[in-house]
Amino acid sequence: MKVGIMTFHKAINYGAVLQAFALCKFINNMGVTCEVIDYHSIPLDETYKVFNFKKNNPVAGVLKGLIKGNIIVRKKGKFKKFVNNYIMLSESQYEQEELESLNNKYDLFITGSDQVWSPNCVGFDEAYFLTFAEDKKKNSYAASIGCKSIPENKREEYKKRLSGYKNISLREINAVALLKEIGVEADMEVNIDPTFLLSSDTYNDIAVKPSEEKYVLVFSVNMPVNLLEYAKKLAALKNLKVIYINDKPIMRVKGIEYKAGVSPEEFLGYIKNAEYVVTNSFHGTVFSVIFHKQFFVEYNTKNGRNSRSEELLNKLNITGRELINEKPIDDAAIDWESVDNVINNERIKSMNYIKKIIEG
């Protein structure tokens, strides 16, 4: 039995590469040969171009590229090294027109997690819907749609692309309702993000300890509203400094130490060794939980409500973590034994689901 995973393994995004690593390792730990298909996604390349020229303002694209260029190039190198060191990849890289040949190499395919089924990510690339695969081989694990509704002009295409799936697993419960609403008839279940499938010991082995000590870590993927102000207030209260993982050197706030071009291993190390984590990121929340950190999450961001983190914390029965600037800081202890019990139960559920896929 040989399983091929299609996911965003080449994204310059901490959550994307770590979830790809986790799902592949978990399946291999089950005694099944599993690889991440080294698919060359042109839309994904476009997403992470150093120079991103804008039709209406090409000069701005050049200036932005010059400022961020060195950071992004350095960061890309670190991510490539992580993927090569820790993720079991297919022997060859494949262009989209070559993917059909993989039916001769793999017994099963799994669309991995992250926002692989988002209408807004990587050009709605059909490869992540396994359109190249034989229907009997199509499955997903904790796929995310990453939006509140499916655009009207893409509904029929979603239905068509998902009609051949043998097993569908989604990461968010609202995604089940969205797919049922447009007429997807397959049985669907909700599974926890792949990063939770591995214990903290696995991440401890690859995390790089930072030189800094006694800090509040800030990590954001959405434009923050009160995140930085809250972190500074928390740091002042606890006599800590603030470290912010951020690749945009032109957006600086006084009193904050910025870290740019951080590797996935360094990212894990910064979370593991923080006194507190303040974030509006889903995977920032995930790894705060995995490492049993005191943390606060900003649900309301400039990009909309962070519903994925909110749903996760509700599932884990973790309350009182929402970052609200007007409220006093409440860092009451979290019942980690209870949280770990929920995660272990979810892990067993996921293992049973993957066994079902493998056993047919």
C-alpha positions in Angstrom: 0.0 0.0 0.0 1.3 3.4 -1.0 -0.4 6.7 -0.3 0.2 10.0 -1.9 -0.8 13.3 -0.2 -1.6 16.5 -2.2 -1.3 19.6 -0.1 0.4 23.0 0.2 3.8 21.6 1.1 5.7 24.3 -0.7 3.9 27.3 0.8 6.1 29.7 2.7 3.7 29.3 5.6 4.4 27.7 9.0 1.1 26.0 9.4 1.1 24.7 5.8 4.4 22.9 5.9 4.0 21.6 9.5 0.6 20.1 8.8 2.0 18.4 5.6 4.9 17.0 7.8 2.5 15.8 10.5 -0.1 14.0 8.3 2.6 12.2 6.3 4.6 11.2 9.4 1.4 10.0 11.2 0.4 7.7 8.3 4.0 6.4 8.0 3.9 5.7 11.8 0.8 3.6 11.1 3.0 1.3 9.0 1.8 2.6 5.6 4.2 4.0 3.0 3.2 7.6 2.5 4.7 10.5 0.5 3.7 14.1 -0.2 3.5 14.5 -3.9 6.0 17.1 -5.0 3.5 19.0 -7.2 4.8 22.2 -8.8 1.8 24.6 -8.4 2.3 27.6 -10.6 -0.4 29.6 -8.7 1.4 28.8 -5.5 4.7 30.1 -6.9 2.9 33.3 -7.9 1.7 33.8 -4.3 5.3 33.9 -3.0 7.0 35.9 -5.7 9.6 38.3 -4.3 8.6 40.9 -6.8 4.9 41.1 -7.1 4.1 43.7 -9.8 0.7 45.4 -9.6 -0.9 46.5 -12.8 -2.1 49.7 -11.3 1.1 50.5 -9.5 4.2 48.5 -10.7 6.6 50.9 -8.9 5.0 50.0 -5.5 5.6 46.3 -6.3 9.3 47.0 -7.0 9.8 49.0 -3.8 8.0 46.4 -1.7 10.0 43.6 -3.3 13.3 45.5 -2.6 12.4 45.9 1.0 11.2 42.4 1.6 13.3 40.6 -1.1 16.2 39.6 1.0 14.0 38.3 3.9 11.8 36.3 1.6 14.7 34.7 -0.3 16.3 33.8 3.0 13.1 32.4 4.3 12.4 30.4 1.2 15.8 28.7 1.6 14.9 27.8 5.2 11.5 26.3 4.2 13.1 24.3 1.4 15.6 22.9 3.8 12.8 22.0 6.3 10.8 20.2 3.6 13.8 18.3 2.3 14.9 17.3 5.8 11.5 16.4 7.4 8.9 15.6 4.7 8.9 12.4 2.7 8.5 13.6 -0.9 7.8 11.7 -4.1 11.0 10.9 -6.0 10.1 13.4 -8.8 8.5 16.8 -9.1 5.3 16.8 -11.2 3.7 19.5 -13.3 -0.1 19.5 -13.6 -0.2 17.7 -16.9 2.0 14.9 -15.5 -0.2 14.1 -12.4 -2.4 11.5 -14.2 0.6 9.2 -14.4 0.6 9.0 -10.6 -2.3 6.5 -10.7 0.3 3.9 -11.6 2.4 4.8 -8.6 -0.1 5.2 -5.7 -2.9 3.0 -4.4 -4.6 5.9 -2.7 -4.6 9.7 -2.7 -5.4 12.0 0.1 -6.1 15.7 -0.2 -4.3 17.0 2.8 -5.3 19.7 5.2 -5.0 23.5 5.1 -7.1 25.7 2.9 -6.7 23.4 -0.1 -10.3 23.8 -1.1 -10.5 27.5 -0.7 -12.0 29.4 -3.7 -9.5 32.1 -3.0 -6.2 30.2 -2.6 -3.7 29.3 -5.4 -6.1 30.0 -8.2 -8.6 27.4 -7.1 -6.2 24.8 -8.4 -8.0 21.6 -9.5 -5.0 19.4 -8.6 -5.9 19.7 -4.9 -9.3 18.3 -5.7 -7.5 15.2 -7.2 -9.1 15.6 -10.6 -6.3 13.6 -12.1 -7.0 10.5 -9.9 -9.3 7.5 -10.3 -12.4 8.0 -8.3 -11.9 4.9 -6.2 -8.6 6.4 -5.0 -9.9 9.9 -3.9 -10.0 10.8 -0.2 -9.4 13.9 1.9 -8.2 14.5 5.5 -9.2 17.7 7.4 -9.5 19.7 4.2 -10.4 23.4 4.8 -12.6 25.6 2.6 -11.4 28.7 4.5 -14.5 30.9 3.9 -18.0 31.5 5.2 -19.7 30.7 2.0 -19.0 29.2 -1.4 -19.3 31.8 -4.3 -22.3 31.2 -6.5 -20.2 31.0 -9.6 -18.1 28.2 -8.2 -20.8 26.0 -6.7 -21.3 23.7 -9.6 -17.5 23.3 -10.0 -17.2 22.3 -6.3 -19.9 19.7 -6.8 -18.3 18.3 -9.9 -14.8 18.1 -8.4 -15.9 16.4 -5.2 -18.4 14.0 -6.7 -15.8 11.2 -7.1 -14.5 11.3 -3.6 -14.7 8.0 -1.7 -14.2 9.6 1.7 -14.4 13.2 2.6 -12.9 14.6 5.9 -13.1 18.4 6.6 -11.4 20.5 9.3 -14.2 22.8 10.2 -17.8 21.8 10.9 -19.2 24.7 8.9 -17.6 23.3 5.8 -19.8 20.2 6.0 -22.9 22.5 5.9 -21.5 24.5 3.0 -20.9 21.4 0.9 -24.3 19.8 1.7 -25.9 23.1 0.8 -24.5 22.9 -2.8 -25.5 19.3 -3.2 -22.4 17.2 -2.3 -23.9 13.9 -1.2 -20.9 12.0 0.1 -20.6 11.1 3.8 -18.5 13.7 5.5 -16.8 13.9 8.8 -14.8 16.5 10.7 -11.3 15.7 11.9 -8.8 17.7 13.8 -5.9 19.5 12.1 -3.0 17.1 11.2 -0.6 19.0 13.5 -2.5 17.6 16.5 -1.9 14.0 15.3 1.7 14.2 16.6 2.7 14.6 20.2 4.7 17.6 21.5 7.7 15.3 21.8 7.9 15.1 18.0 8.0 18.9 17.7 10.4 19.2 20.6 12.9 17.2 18.6 12.9 19.6 15.7 12.3 22.9 17.5 15.3 25.3 17.7 15.6 27.1 21.0 15.9 30.9 20.6 18.6 32.9 22.4 16.0 35.2 23.8 14.3 34.5 27.2 11.4 35.8 29.1 9.2 37.2 26.3 5.7 37.5 25.0 5.5 36.1 21.5 3.3 37.8 18.9 2.4 36.0 15.7 -0.2 37.2 13.2 -1.3 36.2 9.8 -4.1 38.6 9.6 -3.8 42.4 10.0 -4.0 42.9 13.8 -6.4 45.2 15.5 -5.4 45.3 19.1 -2.8 42.5 19.1 0.4 44.6 19.5 -1.2 46.9 22.0 -2.4 44.0 24.1 1.0 42.2 23.9 2.8 45.4 25.2 0.3 45.7 28.0 0.8 42.1 29.0 4.5 42.3 28.8 4.6 45.4 31.0 2.4 43.7 33.5 4.6 40.6 33.6 8.0 42.4 33.2 8.7 40.7 29.9 9.8 41.8 26.4 7.8 41.5 23.2 9.0 39.5 20.2 7.0 39.7 17.0 7.5 37.2 14.2 6.9 39.4 11.2 8.4 39.7 7.7 7.3 43.3 7.0 10.1 45.5 8.2 8.4 48.7 7.3 5.6 48.1 9.7 7.3 48.6 13.1 5.9 49.6 16.5 8.2 51.0 19.2 9.0 48.7 22.1 8.7 45.5 20.0 11.6 43.2 18.9 11.0 42.0 15.4 12.1 38.6 14.0 12.0 38.2 10.2 12.7 35.2 7.9 12.2 32.7 10.7 12.4 29.0 9.8 9.7 26.4 10.8 12.1 25.0 13.4 12.7 28.4 14.8 9.0 29.2 14.8 8.3 26.1 16.9 11.1 27.1 19.2 9.8 30.6 19.7 6.3 29.3 20.7 7.7 26.5 22.9 9.9 28.9 24.9 7.5 31.8 25.2 6.0 32.8 28.6 2.9 33.9 26.7 1.7 33.8 23.1 -0.5 36.5 21.6 -1.9 35.6 18.1 -4.6 35.8 15.5 -3.3 32.8 13.6 -5.0 29.4 13.6 -1.7 27.5 13.7 -0.3 30.0 16.2 -3.2 28.9 18.4 -2.7 25.2 17.6 1.0 25.2 18.7 0.2 27.2 21.8 -2.1 24.4 22.8 0.4 21.6 21.8 3.1 23.2 23.9 0.7 24.0 26.8 1.4 27.8 26.7 -0.5 30.6 28.2 -2.0 32.3 25.2 -4.6 34.8 24.0 -6.3 34.9 20.6 -7.6 37.9 18.7 -10.8 36.8 17.0 -11.8 40.1 15.4 -9.2 41.1 12.8 -9.1 43.5 10.0 -9.6 40.5 7.6 -12.7 39.4 9.4 -13.5 37.1 12.4 -11.0 34.4 13.2 -13.7 31.7 13.3 -11.3 28.7 12.8 -9.4 29.4 16.0 -12.7 30.1 17.8 -14.2 26.8 16.7 -11.0 24.9 17.7 -10.9 26.3 21.2 -14.7 25.6 21.6 -13.9 22.0 20.6 -11.1 21.8 23.2 -13.3 23.4 25.9 -10.7 26.2 26.4 -12.5 29.4 27.5 -11.4 32.9 28.4 -8.6 33.1 25.8 -10.2 35.8 23.6 -8.1 38.9 23.4 -10.3 41.9 24.2 -8.3 45.1 24.8 -10.8 46.7 27.1 -11.0 43.7 29.4 -8.5 43.1 32.2 -5.9 40.4 31.4 -7.0 37.1 32.8 -4.3 34.4 32.7 -6.1 31.7 34.7 -4.6 28.2 34.5 -5.8 26.0 31.6 -6.9 22.4 32.5 -4.3 20.8 30.2 -5.2 17.3 31.3 -8.8 17.8 30.1 -7.5 19.4 26.8 -5.1 16.5 26.2 -7.9 14.0 26.7 -10.0 15.7 24.0 -7.0 15.8 21.6 -6.3 12.1 22.3 -9.9 11.2 21.5 -9.7 13.2 18.3 -6.4 11.5 17.4 -8.1 8.1 17.8 -11.0 9.2 15.7 -8.6 10.3 13.0 -6.6 7.1 13.1 -9.8 5.1 12.7 -10.8 7.3 9.7 -7.4 6.8 8.0 -7.6 3.0 8.7 -11.0 3.1 7.0 -9.4 4.7 3.9 -6.6 2.3 3.8 -8.7 -0.8 4.3 -11.1 0.3 1.7 
